[in-house]
């Protein structure tokens, strides 16, 4: 079973006006929102799914991860190929 983070798009116009694009009306009753870059959101969803399936390769071999390293590089460090990541994305 794949875990899905409910999400919508927060759009910022040149004028600075921010609008919510929520076609499924998931956030109709919400007063506050958090904006996350789309590739980071996908990475977070993949991480959660990997943890739930206990599907990670070689966690102990990661060693120290620099603070300035992007989260999305974690999959490469864990030994996942592009095909592995594409398969995981298709699962949700």
ChimeraX attribute file (.defattr): number of C-alpha atoms within 10 A of each C-alpha:
attribute: neighborCount
match mode: 1-to-1
recipient: residues
	/A:1	8
	/A:2	16
	/A:3	14
	/A:4	13
	/A:5	12
	/A:6	8
	/A:7	17
	/A:8	16
	/A:9	14
	/A:10	16
	/A:11	13
	/A:12	11
	/A:13	9
	/A:14	7
	/A:15	6
	/A:16	8
	/A:17	8
	/A:18	11
	/A:19	11
	/A:20	13
	/A:21	13
	/A:22	13
	/A:23	9
	/A:24	10
	/A:25	10
	/A:26	11
	/A:27	16
	/A:28	8
	/A:29	7
	/A:30	7
	/A:31	6
	/A:32	6
	/A:33	11
	/A:34	6
	/A:35	11
	/A:36	12
	/A:37	10
	/A:38	11
	/A:39	11
	/A:40	13
	/A:41	15
	/A:42	17
	/A:43	19
	/A:44	16
	/A:45	19
	/A:46	22
	/A:47	20
	/A:48	16
	/A:49	21
	/A:50	16
	/A:51	11
	/A:52	13
	/A:53	11
	/A:54	9
	/A:55	10
	/A:56	15
	/A:57	14
	/A:58	10
	/A:59	10
	/A:60	8
	/A:61	9
	/A:62	12
	/A:63	8
	/A:64	7
	/A:65	11
	/A:66	7
	/A:67	7
	/A:68	6
	/A:69	9
	/A:70	10
	/A:71	14
	/A:72	16
	/A:73	10
	/A:74	15
	/A:75	18
	/A:76	11
	/A:77	16
	/A:78	15
	/A:79	14
	/A:80	14
	/A:81	12
	/A:82	11
	/A:83	9
	/A:84	11
	/A:85	14
	/A:86	11
	/A:87	11
	/A:88	16
	/A:89	15
	/A:90	8
	/A:91	11
	/A:92	14
